[in-house]
């Protein structure tokens, strides 16, 4: 399989980390949707990453779909998404909030750096949404002692840490770590794991 996209994207990174934890071999092509847009679009008409090219040439697009696909390649008991309720829906909620923070971080970056005149209203809205969601995630994490959200590493743990790093690096000073002590501890613990150190790339602003 071929995973396309750079690891400074929280979406690409969380897929790569999951594939490594599943011991699924893949080739990595660190293409950018800006500098390598035509190559990405030739495989994925949405011109988005991550894009996963399967061994038969078929393509799976979007991190949610890719994670769903690779989850199906491993036994249920080893999947990074809890299979029993209520943990399954709780993990999905954390994942949704985390990827929402990442989404807003991307939107905010584009608004600030790719528009000639950024909208003050939209900028403030994105910042507010990021802060509100991080507050909710911090409270949720504070109520769950241990190294991981659900007792073992899951897609939820990965999504939160990847989103936190991406938004922190893309928007220096936006996130006040003092306000989110549980998330700071969680993300530091995740970034210390060997797989996080391996699948890692500092944020590179699109040119």
Steps between C-alpha positions, in 0.01 A plus 500: 500500500606858440414780744507844345540820700739672736521414868451860609135438412325360805278294269789336317696451818222324689450257213873424479523446876205261491649306208831469682327381819312245290830393342355566155781568251467808282701727278486866594492773238516841672317690232349841569163603361664831412836415344392152384133571439485352152651170617256479789202588282592233246427245771239685705277747310437686828874579509509429871727308732523247642439282198567128527577307183426131544705218354238445229515867399172603661501812715361575845467871573445693825652399833170375643447264208861383505488420871174312449664302220816407687300413813338233286838349420574402860319282756222679687673461835808688378320789334582850621132581529313344794246253368261490797262771615511749660876525439456488122275807476705678767819447302328614181392818677856576608624429147235728352586785736873455436468498122265796530775694675737403219242608241462839664878535522531443126213741423654763724840465334352537154297801607800674654763415242330434168242779496608854425259638758409248772153518651525608863168330569611168352840513670343560839239231440770242422705600803194479723403158367852367553507629857156369586572152368837482673331595828252215455774252410713609795214443742431161343863394523536623857226259602686201357819415691771294336724529199219458247143623463338155512761291678699417188609703201216571255430717199366757747836540675676530166254750352522734799880503511534549124248784493659669801846501345381615159296793630771598750765513229284659231377769741772579756352660809141410419476221756580592859631174651430620853128486422511133398719308747344161433548533125857623543585190705316271260668637188845500660455135588393414146782694337748307717391168346742355243235490226423870549870586485535298182190635325575867546564816301514864610231718346590635157291793380363446148681700237 
